[in-house]
Amino acid sequence: MAKATKDETGELGFEEAIRQLTEIVSGIESGRASLQDSLGEYERGMTLIKRCKEILTAAEKRIEKISASAQNESKDAGDKPAEDENDESGELF
């Protein structure tokens, strides 16, 4: 497994960071690594977790922005639901 440095971790996508984090957890849980190596992997794992949180926070902000934009467009349209012109009952369904 190629180990990412702190600088390289900032370039990782979410899926790759999760993949590497899963490998770290599996390695630590196996107990095959020395204490020193496990501590280093733990530290790297914490860096990967921070990267994942950054990505998720950015995604959340993007979703909020999209939702706000959609709400504004809906308000601009008057929030009036479209009626089916062929339906004489006045019901939408």
Helices and strands as residue ranges (DSSP letters): H 6-9, H 14-30, H 35-76
